[in-house]
Amino acid sequence: MANIPDFFGSMVFDERVMKARLSAKVYHSLKQTIRRGERLDPEVADAVADAMRDWAVEKGATHFTHWFQPMTDITAEKHDSFISPAPDGGVILEFSGKELIQGEPDASSFPSGGLRATFEARGYTAWDPTSYAFLKGKTLCIPTAFCAYGGEALDQKTPLLRSMEAINKQAMRVLRLFGNESVSHVTTSVGPEQEYFLIDKSVYEKRRDLIYTGRTLFGAKPPKGQELDDHYFGAIKPRVQAYMDELNEELWKLGIYAKTEHNEVAPSQHELAPIYTTTNLATDQNQLTMEVMQKVAAKHDLVCLLHEKPFAGVNGSGKHNNWSIATDTGVNLLSPGETPHENAQFLLFLVAVVQAVDEYQELLRTAVATAGNDHRLGGNEAPPAVVSVFLGDELTAILESLETDTPYSAAEKTVVKLGVHALPRFARDMTDRNRTSPFAFTGNKFEFRMVGSSQSIATVNTILNTAVAESLRQYADELEGANNFNDALHTLIQKTITAHKRIIFNGNGYDEAWIREATEKRGLSELRTTPDCIPSLIKKKNVELLTRHGVFTENELHSRYEIMLENYSKAIMIEAETMTEMARREILPAVTAFTAETAENAGKKKALAPTLGCTYETKLVERLSGLTDCIADKTAALERAMLAVRETDESVNEAFTIRDVVLPRMAELRAVCDEAETVTASDYWPFPTYGELLFSVR
């Protein structure tokens, strides 16, 4: 590997390239656009386009694309070459400011939730200058927003950018009240930890459930899973290390700060964590990271699985969304400092987040709701479906003292003694994260642990930014008219703690007693499944929040409501179709064939030794025959349930029918097929088992 600083960001049109290739005037204008959201001058756009084209062509690029994020959780791109006809019959390479700023892809086949009519198929992509262009192969990729013919957002980037403007506006109002005149911009930062599975390509290709749905729909529990905790943080296997090495190199070329890599809890499960960066850029980079992870895996004859629950019985994969808020002067507004009880500005921003999570807990839960994540949340491997905030003992004690107007004694941090003189002592962090908490304060940021592995982080950060912006808006409105700022600030923090302390919980989130306390005594919501969550999108309170800050229009919210229902239903119906196909075309023939051979062997054994009997074979044939009949019955029952869904007329009824009728039939079919796997000879079983899948990478 070459020297990392020499090639880091080599495939990115970043500030270093801009500064070297743009005039001082153009560079300054572009920087103002990036830092302050100022409108881009068309002449500046032309100059940037020329420089961008020259840079890309020098690196071998032949095409450009507006790279955007439709509401599919993956990215989209349409490639155009740089060539234009020359008068002499040849070609010249052109790329104008207009082509940089705006594109017009066909929007007819992207999810719209009713935002556009069929005859309004045209969509528009608009350059997002706050996210760097990059090279992918021979294509210059330009990060863009995507909207419908009528201007409505059809993507995940546009609302995110709007939410970043909203929190900047309200945070600036609050900072000015504290007398801070040096700050000109406030932004949120994110570091998304990405969990994933790696399995051998040869076994993947024999599992049509993995190919079609991303998860295994059948599979008996192997003799060994994650019981010994021997995979977590264990030595990385050479084949996996080779993959990680190449993945790091490819990500570093793209300017992505891949930092941490390790084995996760389940066999074949791993994690990649980057350094924090601006939320918009972090969102783009995480989308790109998932794509690169899968491409690099293929080069190593591996497959990278990003589904939230690819294997039953072992931990699924999440994406921990580490969120913070900072000024353009480098101050983290969620950093407590050495004396957090005396840091009024920190305490106000802290309670703003607590209030936001409490008031919009249902909206945050909805932001991570998918068919895949339903298998993971609440399963004692990930946060429960109840949203709560972990603050740790020190911050909780500080808030309690403020609420009750009692003195706070800053206790010294407990020193952890390891019992070996040669080893250092260290102070135990009083804000250390609680692994069972959905939303935990971790020193100078909040870690939202409910996001699914395959999801874009755009939506959850859009909601989080906007909810916190609303808290700050309310505070600014109240404090701007106060006669005595300090008194008003104290009263505001005090009453906010009282109103929203129900959301704070520092204990074991997996404990059933907590779930009962949360729902029955504290009045917190428990939305277990995606159909339970989706109506939250169009609740009056949530619509008012998101429209007040200009993050969504009411029509855009209703469109996302329809898209979420549609995506949920389609995902599970594809799984159900795959199950019936595998059961009829693979499992039933395999079990029937083994049954026939066992019966034939019993006959041969009886003929050779009439006096010995065939008790084992006879019982096995009876059991296998019963299982085949049961599999056939359960398959037919699933098919009837699917038919009932197709006869349902409304999308919301369809989603609940799928949850209440189709999913139980799927579970029943799986149970009997998994039992059949345990008694069918391995030579007959038609696809790789869990043991072969989970331990395929050696």
N, C-alpha and C positions, 0 to 999 in steps of 0.2 A: 504494500500500500504506500502511495506517495505521502509526502508530508501533508497532514490534514489541513493546516492553515492555508496551504497553497491551493488546494482544490475545493475547500469549503465554499459553498455558494457559487461554484463555477458555472452552474446551469441556471443562475438566477439574474435577472436584470435588476439588481439591487442598488442601494445607494452608492456603493463603490463604483459600479459601472456607470450609473447616471452622472456622478460627479466627474468622471473621466471623459465622458462622451458628450455631455450637454454643456452649452454655454452657461456662464454664471447666472445670467438673467433667467434662462429657461429652467435651470436647476432650482433656483430660488422660488420661482413661481410654482413649480411642481411640488416642492417641499411644503409650501403654504397650503396647497390643495390636500396633501397627505396629512399634515399635522392638524390643520384647522378646518378641513372640510370646505375650503373655499372653491368656487366654481373654476373649472379649468378653461383657460383662454384657448380658442381654436388654433391660434398660431403656435402656442406652446405644444398643443397636441400634435401638430404636424412635425415639429422638431423632435419630439419624443418618438414619434412613429419612425422617422428616418433613422434615428440612432438605434432604436430597438431592432429594426430590420437589419441594419448593417451588422450589429452585434450577433444576431441570430444566424444570419447567413454565414458569417465567418466561422461559426461553430457547426456548420453543416445543415442548417435548417432549410427546408424547401417550402414549408407550409406554415400557416398560422391558424389559430382557432380561438374563438371566444369560449373559454372554459367556465361552465356555470353549474349550478346545483339545483336542479328541479326537485320537486317534492317526492323524491324516490329514495332518499338517503344515499344516493351515489351521484357521480358527476356526469356531465354530458358535454359533447364537443362535436363540432362540424368543421372539417379541415378545408381551407382554401389555400391554393398555392400563391406564392408571391409573383408568379409570372404574369406579364401583360404583353400583348403583341407589340413588336417594334416595326417601324415603317419599312425596314429592309427585309421583312419576313422572319426575323428572329424574335427573340423575346428580351424584355427587360424586367428587372425585379422591382416591384413597386409595393408600397404599403403606406397608405395615407393616414392622416390624423382622423379622418372620418371613419375609416375602416377600424382604426384603433378604438375609437370612442363608442361606435355603435355597430351592431350586427342585426340581421333579421332572419333568424332560424325559423323553420316551421314549428309551430307550437301545438299542432293538432293532436299528437299522440302522447303528450305529457299530461300528468294529472292536473286537473284544473278545478275539480269540484263544482263545476257549473259556472265558473268565472267567465268563460268565453264560449260562444256558440261555435258550431262546426264551421260555419262560413267565415269565422274570424280566426282562421288557423294561424295567421302570422303572429310571431312573437318578437320581442326586441331584447337584445343583450346590450348592456351598457357597462363600459369599462369601470372597474373599481380601482382607482389609482392608489388606494391605501393598501393593496395587496400586490406584491411583486409579480411581474410576469416571469415565466420560467420556460425552460426547454424540456420537452419530453420526446426523446428520440429525435426526429427531424422536424418536430412541430413546435412553434412558438405558442405557448399557452398563455392567454390573457385572462386573468380572473375577472368575471363580469357578473352583474346582476341580470335577472331575467324577468321580464314582465309581459303581460298580455297586450293585445292590440289596444285595449282601452286603458292601459297603464297600471292595471292591478298586478301585484306581485305574484309571480308564479314560481318563486324559488324560496330558498331558505336564507340566502345572503341578504336580500333587501330588508326584511324585517330585522335582522340582526344589526345591520348598519343603522337603521332607524332607532333601535333600542340603545345603541351606543351613543347616539346623539342625545337621546332622552336623558340618560344617566349623566352625561357630561353637563348638560344644561342645569340639572337640578343640583348636582354636586358643586358646581361652580357657585351657585347661589349660596349654598351653605358655607363654603370656604370663605367667601367674601364677608360673611357675618362674623367669622373668626378673625377678620382683619388681614387675610391673606390676599395680597394684591399681585404677588409674583407669578402665581399659577395662571396659565392661559388655557389649559385643557386638562380634562380628567378622562381617563380611559380605564377599561377593565382588562385584566390579563388572565389567561387560562393556560394550564398545563395538563393536557388530557392523557392519563395513563391508559395504555391500550393493551388489553388482554387478548390472547388468541391461542388456537391449537395448531400444531403441526403434525400431519400424518403423512404416511408414504403415499405417493401418487398411485401406485399399483393397487393398493387396497381401496383407495377412494373411488377409482374407476369401476370397481365391482359393486358399488353401493349406489343404486339409482336414487335412494332417498337423500343421500348427501348431495348428489348432483343436482337434483330438482329443488330441494328445500333447504339445504345447508345444515340439516340435522338428521340424526338417525331416528327413524320412526319405529324400528325394531331393534332388539338387542338385549339378550340376557346378561345379567350381572356377571362379570368375570370373577375368577377366584381372588384376584388381587386388584384393588383400585387405588384409592388414595389413603387407605386406612393407616399406613405406617408413616405418613407424612414425610416420606423419604425423597419425594421429588421437589418439594418446596425449597427454594434456594440451594438445591443440590448442584453438584458439579454438572456443567453443561456438556452434553454429548458432543463429540467432534463434528458430527454431521450438522447438528443444530448450530454449533458455534460457527461453522463455515457459512451457514445461512445468515446468522446474525452479523457476521463480519461484512458480508456483501451488502446486506440490508443497510447497515450503518453507513457504508461508503456511498451508496446511492442516495440515501436521505441527506447526508452531509453535502453532497453535490447540489442538492436542491435547497440548501440553506435551512434544512430542518434540524433543530438542535436535539437529535437523538442522544439521550444521556445515559439512561439506566436500562439494563437488560438482565433478566433472571428467569429461572424456572418458577412457575406458579404452583398452586396446590395440586391440581389434578395431573395425572400422567399425560405427557405430551402437551401440557399447557405452559405458556410463557407470557412474559409481559415486557413491553417497551414503554419507557417514559421519557418525554422530552423536557427541555427547559421551558419555562413560561415565556409567553410572548403575547402581544396584543390579541384580544379575543377574535377579531375578524381574521387575522393572519393565522392564528392557532387553529381556527376552524378549517380554513383552506388547507393548511398543512396536514391536519389530521385526515381529511378526505384523501389527500395525496399519499399519506403514509399507508393507509389501508390498501390503496391500489398498488403501491410499490411492494408492500409485504407479499401480496399474492403473486405478483410478477416474478419477484426474486425466488419465491418458493418453487415456482414451476421450473426454474433453471436448476434447482437442486433435486428434481424429481420428488418434490414435496407438494402438499396442498395446505394452504393457510386457511383455517376455518374461523370465521368471525361471528358466526351465529352465537346468540346468547346462551343456548343450551344444546350444543351438538350431541352430548352424551348424557343419558339419564344416569343418575346414581353417583355422579362426580360433579364437582363444582362447575358452574357455567362461567361465562366471561362477561365482565363489565368494562366500563370505561370511566374511571374516576375523574371527575371534572373539578380540578383545583382552580378556584376562582378568587381573584382579588381585585382591588381598585386602587389606582395610583395616579399621581399628578405628573404633568410633563416635566416637573422639576425633580422627579425621582423619589417622591415621598409615597410610601405605601400607606394608604389611609386605614388599613386594617392591621398595622403593626402596633402592638400595645406599648412598646418601649419598656424601659426598666421599671417604670412606676405607672402601670395602666390605670390605677385608681385615681391618679392625678391628671390623666390625659383625657380631657373633656372631648376634644375633637374625635379621638379614637372611639370613645364610648358612644358618641352620637352615631357615628357610622356603624358601630357594632350593633346597637339596638335597631338601627334602620334595617339591617339585614334580618335580625330576629323578627321584627315586625313584618317584613316582606314575606318571609317564609311562613309565618303563622297565618297571615291574611290570605295568602295565595298558595297554600299548601296543595290544594286540589289541582291548581293549574300547573304547579311544578311536577306533581305526580303524572299528570296527563302528558307533559312534555317528554316523558320517558316511556310512555305506554305503547307497546307493540306486542304482536302475537308472540314473538320470540322472547321478549323480556318478561312476559307473564309467567314463563316457566322458571324464571330465575328469582324474581323478587319474592321475599317472604319465605324462602326455602332454607333458612339457616346457613346460607353460604353467601348471602348478599343482604342488603338492608331489607327490613320488612316493608310492607306496602304502606305503613303509617309513616308519614313524614315527621321528623323531630330534629331538634338542633342540639348538638353536643358542644358545650363550651369549656368543660373542664372545671375543676374545683375552684381554682383561683378566680377566674372571671365570673363564675356563678356567685361566689361569695362577695365579689365587688358589687355586682348588680343587686344582690340582696341588701347590702349595706346602704346602697343608694336609695333603694325602694323604701327602706324603713328609717332612713335618716339616722343610722347608727354608725359609730366610728368603725373604720376598717383598719385592721392591723395587717400590714403586709408581711405575711409569714415568709421566713426564709425557705427557699426551695429545699426539699428533702434531698440529702446527699445519698446516692446509691453506693453502697460498699460491696465490692465484689469478693472480698475475703482472700484475695491474693495480693501481697504487698507490691509485686512488680507491675500490677495492672492499675491503671488510673482510676480515680474516683470521678464521678460525673453527677451533675445535678439532674434530677428527674424533672422532665418538662411537665408543668402543671396543665398545659393545654394539649397534651399528647392525644392523638386521635383515638377514638373509640371505633373499632372495626365493625361494630354492629350498628353504628349510627348512620342514617341516610345523609345527614348534613352536619359535618363535624368541623369545628374550628381547629386549625392545625398550626398555630403559631403566628402566622400573618396572612392567612387565607382561609377560605372555607372549601372543604372537599365534599362535593355532592357525588355520592357513590351509587346512585340509582341508575345512571345512564347505561344503556345496553352497548355491548361491544360493537355491533354493526351500525349503530345509529350515528347520524351527524350530530355534532355537539351544538349546532346552530340554534335549534329550537329551545333547548334548555337554557342556553345563555341569553337568548332573546327574552325569555320569560323572567329570568333572574335579574337581568339588567333593568327591565321595565318595572318589576315589583319593587326593587330597591329605589329606583328613580321616584316612584310614587311616595315611598316613605320620606325621602328627602324633600320632595315637593311640599308635603304637608308640614314638615319641620320648618322649611324656609318661609312658608306662608305665615306660620305662627310666630316665628322669631323676628321676622322683618318688621313686625308692628309692635314689638315689645318695648316697654319703657326701660326696663333693666334687663339687658341681654343675659347676664350670668344667672340671675334669679329665674328668668324664663327658661333658660337652658336646663337648669337643675330640675325644675318642675316638669319640663317636657320629658327628660330622660326617665324621671321617676314614674310618671304616669304611663309611659310606654312600656316599662318593665312590668308594671302591674297588669297592664292590659294583655301582654303577650307572653308572659312567663310560662304559660301552659305548654308552649312548644318546646321548652328547654328540658332535656332529659339526658342525664349522664350515665345511665345504667345500661343493662343488657337489653338491647333491642330485640333479641331473639326470644326473650322470656314471654310466655303467654300471659303472665300476670300483667306485664307492661302493656300488651295489646289491649287487654280488658280495661286497664286504667286509662289508657289513651282515648279509647272510643267511648267508654261509659262514664268516666268521671271528668276527663278533660275536654271532651267534645271534639277530639281530633278525627279527621276522616280516615277511613280505611277503604281505599279503592283497590280491590284485589285484582281486577282484570281490566283489560283495555275497554270493553264495552261499558264498564262502570265509570271509566275515566272520561270518555269522549264527550258526554254532555256538558262537562265543565267548560269546554271551549266556548260555548254559546250562552253560558249563564250571564245574566245581566251585569253582575258585579265585575266579572272578568272582561266582558265586552267593553264596559265603561273604562276599565283600567287601560286596555290596549289601544282603544280609540282615542282616549284623552291624550296619550303621549304620542299619537301619530304613528304607532308601530304597526298596527293593522287597521284596515277599514272593517266595518261590520261584514261586508260581503266577503272579504278575504278570510275572515274567521269562519264564516259559514262554509266556505269552500274547503277549508282545512278540516272542518268537522266531517264533511262528506268524504274527503280523501282518506281520513283516518279509518272511517267505517269500511270503506271500500278496500283499503289495504289489509285490514285485519281479516275481513271475510275472504279475500282472494288468497291470502297466505295460507289460511287453514284449509280452504277447499283444495288447494294444490296438494297439501299434505295428505288430505283424505283420499284424493284421487290416486296419489302415489301409493298409499297404503293398500288400497283395494287391488291395484295393479300388481304390486309385489306379492300380495297374499295369493291371488289367483294364478299368476304366471310363474312364480318362483317357489313360494313356501309350500303351497298345497301339493304341487307336483313332486317336490323333494320329499315331503313327509310321506306321501302316498307310495312313492317308489321304495323308500326305506321300509315302510310297513310290509309291502309285498315281498321284499327280500327276506325280511325277518320271518314272515309266514312260510315262505319257501324253505328257509333253513330249518324251521321247526319241523316241517314235513320230512325233510331229508334226515334229520336227527332221529325222528321217530321210526323211520324206515330202517335206519342202521341199527338202532338200539331200542326196540319196542318196549322193553321193560323199564327204561330209564325215565321216560316222561319228558315233557318240554314245558315245565312250569314257568321258567323265566321268559322264554320266547312267547308263550301264550299270553301271559300278562302284559308283556310289552306290546304285542299286537293289539290287544284289547285297548290298552291306553292310547296307542297311536291312532287307532281307528276312531276312538272317541274325540281325540284332539282334532283330527281332520274334519270330522263332522262339526265340531264346535267352531273351528276356523271358518268353515264355509258359512255357518249360521251367522257368526259375528261380521263376516264380510258383507253378507246380504243386508244385515241390520244397518251397517254403516252406509251402504248404498241407498237404502231407504231414507236414512237421515239426510243424506246429501240431496236427494230428490225433494224432500220437504223444504230445504233451503231454497232450491231453485224456484219453488212455488210461492216463496215469500215475496211480497211486492215492495216493501219499504226497506231501505238500507239498515236502519236502526233495528228493525225486527229481525232482519237477516243476521246481523251480528250477534244478537242475543240467542237466536236459534242455533247458530253455530256453537256458541259457548255452552249452551245448556243441553243440546241434543247431539251435535256432531262430535265434539270433544270427548264426551263420555263413551260414545261408541268406538272412537279411535282408541281410547285407553283399554276398553274391553278386548278389542281385537289384538292389540299389542300384547296384553297379558297372556292370552292363550297361545299366540305365536312364540312368545319368549319361552313359555313352558315347553312348547314343542322343540325348540332349539336345544333345550337341556337333555332331551332323550333321543334326539336324532343323531345318527353317526355323523361325525364331522365331514367325512367324504361326501355326504349327501347334502349338507346344509349349503344353500345356493349362494351365499355371500359371506364376506369376512365378518367374524364375530367381534365383540367388544375387545376381547383380549388381543386379537390381531390388529385392531384399529389403534387402540391406546398404546400399544407397545410395538408399533410398526417401525418406529424410527430408533435404530440401535446405534 
